[in-house]
Amino acid sequence: MSEELVKPGEKQVEEMEGYIRELLGIMNDILTKNKRALADAGVSSRLSVILGIMTMHRYNPDLFMKDWNEFKSLVDKCRSVATVKDRITNEVDPLISEIESIKSAAGL
């Protein structure tokens, strides 16, 4: 009978990775399809940089979470853009909530 040794929070981190990939995919899609509107709102360039950094660190939650608060702030600014408001509310917000709850459970 073999048991894997699992560090505290490791299962939560693995679960979080799926939500992170989905979140980054949606946000990149929103950015690509609404670049002009997001640029007019002053969000496009910084969101692009943050998404790039977060994509690079998506498998390392400790590094990924360093930009988390700025990312959430940019998502809040995206709400002011009419063309993306519904997608933020319906697709992004539930993923952010799920990641937040897993983050708390994992102690990140």
Sequence and secondary structure as in RCSB ss.txt:
>XXXX:A:sequence
MSEELVKPGEKQVEEMEGYIRELLGIMNDILTKNKRALADAGVSSRLSVILGIMTMHRYNPDLFMKDWNEFKSLV
DKCRSVATVKDRITNEVDPLISEIESIKSAAGL
>XXXX:A:secstr
       TTHHHHHHHHHHHHHHHHHHHHHHHHTHHHHHHTT HHHHHHHHHHHHHTTT HHHHGGGHHHHHHHH
HHHTTSHHHHHHIIIIIHHHHHHHHHHHHHHT 
